[in-house]
Amino acid sequence: MHLSNCNNGYLTIYVLGHYRPGAADGLAEFNYQNVKLLKDHFDFQFIEFDRYEEQDHYSSCNSDSVLIHSFGSKNLPSYKLSLLFKNWLKNRNFSNSVFHLNHIYNLNNYLVARLLYQARIPYLITPHDSYVYCKAFKADKFFIKRIYRDLFVHFIDKYVFDHASLIHALTNQCEPCLRLLTDSPVKVVPNQVSDMNLPLDLSVIKSQVCFIGRSDIYQKGIDRSLKGLNLYKKSLNDTPGIVFKIVGPADASSDILRRKLCKELDLEVGKDVIFTGRVDEDERNRILKESRAYIHLSRFEGFGISVIQALSAYKPVIVSSQVPTSDTIRAYKAGYVVETADDIAEALSAVFALTDEEYISMANNARLCYEENFNPRVVGPQLIALYKSAASTSE
């Protein structure tokens, strides 16, 4: 790994955000996986603003062959950046470099983007949750909150997008949302998702489906899943049903809500629905391997890494159309894309009615969908081209 020498022929990627291998944080994992995949092609350096350190604090260190710059921001107003960071940016040579900003609705992105634009330093941004710009997302928000967010988006996010060398969209569904706000160039490159390395084994598959992730009842569509399961259960006429395992954390209020919903839908917790809570990797993999299908019915989703992990494990998936990889899943016949509770019940019925031959065919479709679209071997060259394009666009 080549670190801080900007003249060694390597393009240097400065990432605004944390680099924490193994952290239980989606963005940290996104950063870690990209560095792991591309560290032989680029120099990666990270810029962190540490709210626990005083404003006169600066330190740099190597972690896993990655150079991390840390600037203190304790008691610093949200509309200001560290003076040390500004001076660092002003006095450093950024030839053959590009900055990578992440997320949206982020004031730091705006503050940094202004400095980068003024200094003619190219940057790209990955707006992981670009669906928030679409009307469907905003429709259910309180009027005052909607106005506040619209003003923020128009004056803050729009500036970041309009002055970016390139906008990195994770799926095709991102682009129409972004086009409501900016005309800047958009390049679609999906998340690269590590192979689960779980082979297809019909002998261990049970009458079970699963969901893996945070139990946000509304956003993740847990209520949709339970209502569809209720309809499917009613269609069985008292014949043995299926078990729905919900794997992952839930706060106290979410747990109360989902248990209440189960009671209202006549779904017995511990029999029809099992809440496993947070489990270790081996247990998660065992549950996924034993499940006949993976179900993920988000109303809003930035990408849905767990869906792609399921595809890599030969699992047919049942997803909502709001999962932004649903068009690819449909094209590969790797599962079922649903809209209503009736659709969910029909999809459950269909996946359990498949013969072994039909099931193996759909499972192989799921794996092929992963291999051809989300495997690091496929996505890696696209990411390399993305960074090079962002660096050259400003020239």
Sequence and secondary structure as in RCSB ss.txt:
>XXXX:A:sequence
MHLSNCNNGYLTIYVLGHYRPGAADGLAEFNYQNVKLLKDHFDFQFIEFDRYEEQDHYSSCNSDSVLIHSFGSKN
LPSYKLSLLFKNWLKNRNFSNSVFHLNHIYNLNNYLVARLLYQARIPYLITPHDSYVYCKAFKADKFFIKRIYRD
LFVHFIDKYVFDHASLIHALTNQCEPCLRLLTDSPVKVVPNQVSDMNLPLDLSVIKSQVCFIGRSDIYQKGIDRS
LKGLNLYKKSLNDTPGIVFKIVGPADASSDILRRKLCKELDLEVGKDVIFTGRVDEDERNRILKESRAYIHLSRF
EGFGISVIQALSAYKPVIVSSQVPTSDTIRAYKAGYVVETADDIAEALSAVFALTDEEYISMANNARLCYEENFN
PRVVGPQLIALYKSAASTSE
>XXXX:A:secstr
   S TTSS EEEEEES   TT S HHHHHHHHHHHHHTTTEEEEEEEEETTS TT EEEEEETTEEEEEEE TT
  TT   HHHHHHHHTS  TTEEEEEE SS HHHHHHHHHHHHTT  EEEE TTGGGGSHHHHTTS HHHHHHHH
HHIIIIIHHHHHT SEEEESSTTHHHHHHTT  S EEE             GGG  SEEEEES   TTTTTHHHH
HHHHHHHHHHTTTS   EEEEES   HHHHHHHHHHHHHTT  BTTTEEEEES  HHHHHHHHHH SEEEE  SS
 S  HHHHHHHHTT  EEEETTSTTHHHHHHTT EEEE SHHHHHHHHHHHHH  HHHHHHHHHHHHHHHHHHTS
HHHHHHHHHHHHHHHHHHT 
